[in-house]
């Protein structure tokens, strides 16, 4: 689990480059929090050829959807489709459970945040489209000071699994 914290710290460093040092220096989730996601079956790890973790995704259940709480890829392994494959894996899980969508909150103007997620099939949600769970997530983020930079909620519809051929 400490490796996941290391991934988060390394991935966060790039926020220094866009004038967001508070985000870059923010501590990753605590080990017991990560363990909670794992025990709930809501944590996935991508590993390299040596079975060393290089990326992870943790999710919650929010408003009937699977909500991407965090997805982080170590910079040494970025731009190889690992983050997208984790998102696709979560979408497959959602489809198998008949969950209608994935959601997330992210920074609107950071290139590897909202613009990236849009390329992964997420669309911006208007304020009126937010359910009570997403509103609570946003309120918690505001309390943590994340609203210093523009934030958005996004949703990726999950098609139901294809019916088997007869």
C-alpha positions as CSV (number, residue, x, y, z in Angstrom):
1,X,0.0,0.0,0.0
2,X,2.9,2.4,0.6
3,X,3.8,2.0,-3.1
4,X,0.3,3.4,-3.9
5,X,1.1,6.4,-1.8
6,X,4.5,6.8,-3.6
7,X,2.7,6.7,-7.0
8,X,0.3,9.4,-5.8
9,X,3.1,11.7,-4.6
10,X,5.1,11.2,-7.8
11,X,2.0,11.8,-10.0
12,X,1.1,14.9,-8.0
13,X,4.4,16.6,-8.6
14,X,3.4,17.8,-12.0
15,X,0.9,20.2,-10.3
16,X,3.9,22.4,-9.5
17,X,4.2,23.0,-13.2
18,X,0.7,24.5,-13.4
19,X,1.0,26.7,-10.3
20,X,-0.9,24.4,-8.0
21,X,1.8,23.6,-5.3
22,X,-0.9,22.9,-2.7
23,X,-2.2,20.0,-4.8
24,X,1.3,18.8,-5.6
25,X,2.2,18.7,-1.9
26,X,-1.1,17.2,-0.7
27,X,-0.7,13.9,1.1
28,X,-2.1,10.8,-0.5
29,X,-4.8,8.8,1.1
30,X,-3.8,7.1,4.4
31,X,-3.0,3.4,4.4
32,X,-6.2,2.5,6.3
33,X,-8.3,4.5,3.8
34,X,-6.7,2.6,0.9
35,X,-7.2,-0.6,2.7
36,X,-10.9,0.3,3.1
37,X,-11.2,0.7,-0.7
38,X,-9.5,-2.7,-1.2
39,X,-11.7,-4.5,1.3
40,X,-14.8,-3.0,-0.3
41,X,-13.6,-4.3,-3.7
42,X,-13.2,-0.8,-5.0
43,X,-9.5,-0.6,-5.7
44,X,-7.5,-1.7,-8.7
45,X,-3.8,-1.6,-9.4
46,X,-1.8,-1.8,-12.6
47,X,1.6,-3.3,-12.4
48,X,4.6,-3.3,-14.7
49,X,6.3,-6.4,-16.2
50,X,8.0,-7.0,-12.8
51,X,4.7,-7.0,-11.0
52,X,5.6,-3.6,-9.4
53,X,2.5,-1.3,-9.1
54,X,2.7,1.7,-11.4
55,X,-0.9,3.0,-11.2
56,X,-4.1,2.6,-9.2
57,X,-7.7,3.6,-9.2
58,X,-10.0,3.8,-6.2
59,X,-13.8,4.3,-6.5
60,X,-16.9,4.9,-4.4
61,X,-20.6,4.4,-5.0
62,X,-22.2,7.8,-5.4
63,X,-25.8,8.4,-6.6
64,X,-26.1,4.9,-8.0
65,X,-22.9,5.3,-10.1
66,X,-19.3,4.2,-9.6
67,X,-17.4,7.4,-8.7
68,X,-13.7,7.6,-9.5
69,X,-12.3,8.9,-6.3
70,X,-8.7,8.8,-7.5
71,X,-6.7,7.5,-10.5
72,X,-3.0,8.0,-10.4
73,X,-0.2,6.8,-12.8
74,X,3.4,7.1,-11.9
75,X,5.0,9.7,-14.3
76,X,7.6,7.1,-15.4
77,X,4.6,5.1,-16.9
78,X,2.4,8.0,-18.0
79,X,1.1,8.3,-21.6
80,X,1.0,4.5,-22.2
81,X,-2.8,4.1,-21.7
82,X,-2.6,2.7,-18.2
83,X,-5.0,5.3,-16.7
84,X,-7.4,4.8,-19.5
85,X,-7.2,1.0,-19.1
86,X,-8.1,1.4,-15.4
87,X,-11.1,3.6,-16.3
88,X,-12.2,1.0,-18.9
89,X,-11.8,-1.7,-16.3
90,X,-14.1,0.2,-13.9
91,X,-16.6,0.7,-16.8
92,X,-16.6,-3.0,-17.4
93,X,-17.2,-3.6,-13.7
94,X,-20.1,-1.0,-13.8
95,X,-21.6,-2.7,-16.8
96,X,-21.4,-6.1,-15.2
97,X,-23.3,-4.7,-12.1
98,X,-25.8,-2.7,-14.3
99,X,-24.4,0.5,-12.9
100,X,-25.4,3.2,-15.4
101,X,-22.3,5.5,-15.3
102,X,-19.0,6.5,-14.0
103,X,-18.6,9.9,-12.4
104,X,-15.7,12.0,-11.2
105,X,-14.7,15.5,-10.1
106,X,-11.6,17.1,-11.5
107,X,-9.9,20.3,-12.3
108,X,-11.4,22.0,-15.3
109,X,-8.3,23.6,-16.7
110,X,-5.5,21.1,-16.0
111,X,-4.6,19.3,-19.2
112,X,-4.3,15.8,-17.6
113,X,-7.6,16.3,-15.8
114,X,-10.9,17.4,-17.4
115,X,-9.6,17.5,-21.0
116,X,-8.1,14.0,-20.6
117,X,-11.3,12.6,-19.1
118,X,-13.3,14.1,-22.0
119,X,-11.0,12.1,-24.3
120,X,-11.9,9.0,-22.2
121,X,-15.6,9.5,-22.8
122,X,-16.6,11.6,-19.8
123,X,-18.9,14.6,-20.3
124,X,-19.3,17.7,-18.2
125,X,-22.3,17.8,-15.9
126,X,-24.3,21.0,-15.3
127,X,-24.9,21.9,-11.7
128,X,-28.6,21.0,-12.1
129,X,-27.6,17.4,-13.1
130,X,-25.7,16.7,-9.9
131,X,-27.3,14.3,-7.4
132,X,-27.1,14.7,-3.7
133,X,-24.0,12.4,-3.5
134,X,-22.0,14.4,-6.0
135,X,-23.1,17.6,-4.3
136,X,-21.7,16.2,-1.0
137,X,-18.4,15.2,-2.7
138,X,-18.1,18.8,-4.1
139,X,-18.9,20.3,-0.7
140,X,-16.2,18.1,0.9
141,X,-13.7,19.2,-1.8
142,X,-14.6,22.8,-1.1
143,X,-13.9,22.3,2.6
144,X,-10.5,20.9,1.6
145,X,-9.8,24.1,-0.4
146,X,-9.9,22.5,-3.8
147,X,-12.3,25.3,-5.1
148,X,-9.4,27.7,-5.3
149,X,-9.2,26.3,-8.9
150,X,-12.1,25.7,-11.2
151,X,-13.6,22.2,-10.6
152,X,-16.1,20.2,-12.6
153,X,-18.2,17.0,-12.3
154,X,-18.1,14.6,-15.2
155,X,-20.0,11.5,-16.1
156,X,-19.3,8.6,-18.5
157,X,-22.4,6.6,-19.4
158,X,-21.8,2.9,-19.2
159,X,-23.6,0.8,-21.9
160,X,-25.3,-2.3,-20.6
161,X,-23.5,-5.5,-21.4
162,X,-24.4,-7.0,-24.8
163,X,-27.0,-9.7,-24.7
164,X,-25.6,-13.1,-25.6
165,X,-26.2,-14.3,-29.1
166,X,-28.8,-17.1,-29.5
